[in-house]
Amino acid sequence: MPSLARISGSGRALIGLALGGLALAGCQPVPHPFSDAQLPPDAPILQVADSVGILVEPVTHAPADGAVAEAMASALRDREIPADTRAANRQSYRLAGDAAATTIAAGNAAVDIQWTLRNAKGDAVGQDRQRATLAAADWTGGNAAALAPLGKAEAVRIAAMIQEAPPVEHDPGRQIFIRPTEGAPGDGRTALPRSLGFLLTRAGVKVTPDSQTVDAVVVAPIVELSSKNAAQQHVRITWHIYRPDGTEAGQVSQENDVPAGSLDHTWGDIGMAVATAGADQIMGVVNMIPLKNPIAN
């Protein structure tokens, strides 16, 4: 397979959003298991196949079915679990809710939702029954602020259904801080770091929320968008990797054409797809940085 790589003294790599390829000056080869998931040049990055997350379906029998689903998806994302109400892939879980038992009286709605989480094969992973009371107008009108606590309360239980055994840490001394994304439209500023952090944590890498963590490697994503034509935009995402002393160790860049405006709102599974495609190459650069570099004052 041809490698889309650009080499420089700092170890710069250029890869397509779903095309594996990495060449670093003076470095060992880095595995890229996603190299078989190739997309045509004009394919939206959302189609990357092997990311993992939860598709939250509209809640059956809820007056504002989409609003309830979005409240749940947002709450799951707050718990570092990639979730979306629109996009899914071959490995996504599906979360369905049924509010058939909900009753409304005296201006209040007694909400009774049966939640069912299924894996990609359609097998039930877990179920939970949620009961709550809120203003009837908020329930029927889909008031986002009022529905948010509903999602947060249940997200704890849904998250527990997909928790796995703690991963083995191959390098317990290494810590990574991921900066908010520069230049990203919509919620990409937080979606990309959240998705990469989710993947690295599952792989046994320590991700720290503290930018002042001693000897932490810093990963800084930057998004650049340009108009290709009326229907498409070209997106380039560059992950800058910095040593603890602040010097740059390398870059991993991803680019592709996407439908115009498709990144202007919630990134959802797009962020997970981007992080999945770049995670191995990012860690390839990180792993070449010696531990316990001195911190420049």
NURODO-728201 format. One record per residue (C-alpha): residue in three letters; x, y, z. Coordinates in steps of 0.2 Angstrom, whole numbers, plus 2048, in hexadecimal, padded with zeros to 3 digits. Example, Ala and Ser with C-alpha at 12.3 -4.5 7.8 and 13.67 -1.06 7.14 Angstrom:
BEGIN
ala83E7EA827ser8447FB824
# end
This chain:
BEGIN
met800800800pro8078117FCser80C81C80Bleu80582E80Bala814834815arg81D844817ile82E843820ser837851829gly843853837ser836854844gly82D84483Earg81E84B835ala81283F82Dleu804842821ile7F5835820gly7E4835818leu7D6834825ala7D4821822leu7E581E819gly7F2817824gly80481D820leu81282382Bala825826828leu82F82E836ala841833834gly84C82783Dcys83D81E845gln83780C846pro82780883Bval81780B844pro8087FF841his7F8806839pro7EA7F983Aphe7DE805832ser7E7805822asp7DB7F981Aala7CC80581Dgln7CF80F80Eleu7C381D808pro7C38257F7pro7CA8367F7asp7B983F7F8ala7B1835805pro7AB83D815ile7B6839824leu7A783382Dgln7A8823823val7B781C82Cala7B180B831asp7B9805841ser7B681284Eval7AC80E85Egly79E818866ile78B81886Aleu77D81D85Eval76F823869glu75F820860pro74F82C861val746827871thr73681E86Dhis725826873ala72F835879pro726845872ala73884D86Fasp74083C86Agly74F844862ala752850870val75284387Eala75E839873glu76A848871ala76A84B884met76F839886ala77D83A879ser78384A880ala784842892leu78E83388Barg79A83F882asp79D848893arg7A283789Aglu7AF83588Cile7A4829882pro7A282D870ala79082E86Casp78583585Fthr773836859arg776835847ala78682C842ala78B81A845asn79780D83Earg7997FA83Egln79F7F9850ser794806858tyr788801867arg776806865leu76C80E873ala75980E872gly74D81587Easp73A812880ala73081F88Aala720816888ala71C81689Bthr71D82989Cthr70E8328A4ile70A8458A5ala70084C8B3ala6FF85D8BDgly70C8658B2asn7198588B4ala71F8498AAala7238398B3val7308328A7asp73281F8A6ile73F81A899gln745808895trp75780A88Ethr75F7FB884leu7717FB87Farg7757EF870asn7867EB869ala78A7EC856lys7847DA854gly7737DF85Basp7757D686Cala76F7DE87Bval77D7E4886gly7737EB894gln7627F3899asp75D8008A6arg74C8088ABgln74D81A8AEarg7408248B8ala7408378BAthr7348458BCleu7358568B3ala72A8648ADala71E85E89Fala72286C894asp734868895trp731856891thr725859882gly72E86887Bgly74086087Casn74886D887ala75A869886ala75F871897ala7518678A0leu755857897ala76885889Apro7678518ACleu75C8438A6gly76A83E89Alys7788408A7ala76F8358B4glu76D8278A8ala77E82989Fval7878228AFarg77D8128ADile77F81089Aala79281389Cala7938058A9met78C7F989Cile79B7FB890gln7A97FD89Dglu7B77F189Aala7C57EA8A5pro7D27F78A7pro7DF7F6899val7F17F189Cglu7FC80089Chis80B7FD891asp81480D897pro80D8138A8gly8198218A9arg81382A899gln80583789Aile7FD84088Cphe7F485188Cile7E885587Earg7E586787Apro7D486D874thr7D486E861glu7D887E859gly7CE88484Aala7C187784Bpro7AF87C847gly7A0875851asp7A586B860gly7B5865858arg7BF86F865thr7BA862872ala7B4853867leu7C584F860pro7CF84F871arg7C1845879ser7C183886Cleu7D483686Bgly7D583687Ephe7C782887Eleu7D181D873leu7E282087Bthr7DB81C88Carg7D380C886ala7E580787Fgly7EC80A891val7F481B88Elys7F282889Cval7E9837896thr7EA8468A2pro7DE8548A3asp7EC85F8AAser7F686989Egln80386C8ACthr8068598AFval8198568B0asp82184D8A2ala81184C898val81184B885val80585887Dval7FB85486Eala7F3863866pro7E7861858ile7E486F84Bval7D686F83Eglu7D787982Dleu7C887A822ser7C8881810ser7BA882804lys7BC8767F5asn7AC87A7ECala79A87E7F1ala79786D7F7gln7A78687FFgln7B486E80Bhis7C686780Dval7CB86381Farg7DC861825ile7DF85B837thr7F185C83Etrp7F585484Fhis80585D856ile80E853862tyr81985C86Farg82785687Bpro82585A88Dasp83286888Agly82787087Dthr83086C86Dglu82786385Fala82A85185Dgly81F84E84Egln80F850845val80184583Eser7F684D831gln7E684782Aglu7DC84E81Casn7CD84B811asp7BE853808val7AD854812pro79C85B80Eala79C86E811gly795872822ser796860829leu7A2865837asp79987583Chis78F86D84Athr79185D854trp79F85284Egly799842857asp7A083384File7AB83D843gly7B6842851met7B8830856ala7BB82B844val7C9838842ala7D1833853thr7D082084Eala7D982383Dgly7E782D845ala7EA825856asp7F7818852gln802825849ile800832857met806824863gly814820857val81B83185Aval81783286Dasn820821870met830828869ile831836876pro83C830885leu834831896lys83883E8A3asn83E84B897pro84285B8A1ile8358698A1ala83B87989Basn8378878A7
# end
